[in-house]
Amino acid sequence: MRQIPVDTTGATVMVAQSPQLKMRDKKTGQVAVDTETGNNLMTVDVLFVMNGSADVVSVTVAEPDISGELVTGTPVALTGLVARPWENEFNGQKRHGLSFRAVAVTSLVQAG
């Protein structure tokens, strides 16, 4: 699968929504897991601000690789962020987009 490295240098990144378990199948409640480690996957919605433009992006990360308290507004670092193009067909409709995965999401707030 193609992966495109994302340079976050110069961007302001903060939590838009606290981490949530990523679901593999919402109907059955099956949680998505990392195929290599078996760890649960989480999604963290972040506000990515750069060059006067802001977008909310959902980033997937393994549960143990989230550090610090990630509440709305917390500035974070996204380590090893990559974008992965995807496409599928459902009920005869073709869809495509980008998914984002990070090695780690780390709070930039000093623990105190």
N, C-alpha and C positions, 0 to 999 in steps of 0.2 A: 504494500500500500504506500502510495506517495505521501511524504510528509514535507511540509514547508515550514522552516524555522521562522518564528515571529520575533522580530526585534522590538523589545519594549523600552529600549533606551529613549529617554525624553518623554515617555508617556506617564500620565498619572493614572494609577489603577487603584480602584477601591471597591469594596464589597457592595453590591447592589442588593443581594439576598443571601442570607446565611446558607452554608452547605446543606444539601439535601441528598439523601440516598438516591442513586441513579437506578431506575427500574429497567430491567431487561424486558419484562412483560407486566404491564400495569394490570391486566385482567387477573393474572394469577398471583400478583404480588412478588414475583421473582426479582431479586436484586441483581444488578449487573456486577460482575466480578472481573478483576484483572486476570487475564489468561495465564500470565507468567507467575504471579505471586498468590493468586487466590484471594487477595484482599478485596473488600467491598469497594466499589467505585462511588464517588460523590460528584455532584455538580455544584459549582459555585458560580453564581451570576455576578459578574464584575462590570463596573462602569470603566470603560477604557477611553481616556481623554487624551487626544493628541492633535496638535495643529488646529485648535479651535473646533474640533469635531468630537462628539461623544457618542459612544455606542455601548449598549449592554450586550455582553457576550457570555454565553454559558461555557464554562471550562470544566472538563472532566479531570479528576485527580483521584489517586488511590487514597482511601481514608487515613492511613497512617502518615501520609505526606502532607497533611494539613496541620500547620502549627500556629499557635496563638488563638485568641478568641476572635472569630470572624463574624462580626455583626455588621449590619448596614452602616456604611460610611468608613469602615476600617481600611486604611491604606495597606496594600499588599504588594508583595513581589511575586511574580510568576516565573518560576525557574523552569527552563527547558520547554517553553511554550512552542507548540507546533500546531499548524492548521492541516487538516486532512480533508481533501475533497471527497464528497460522497454523492451517490445517485442511486435511486431505486424506482421501482414501478409498483404502484398499489392501485388496485381497481382500475387498471388501464391508464392511470395518470403517472407521468414521469415527473420525478422531483429530484432536485439536486441542491447542494449547498456546501458549507464548510463546517466541520466540527473542530473543536479546540481541545487539546489535551496538554496538561502540564505535568512535569516531574514532581513539582511541589508548589503549594500556595502557602506563603508565609506572611503573617502579620508584621507590619513595620512599626507597630505600637510597642513601646518599651513596656515590659511586664513590670508592674510596680506595686 
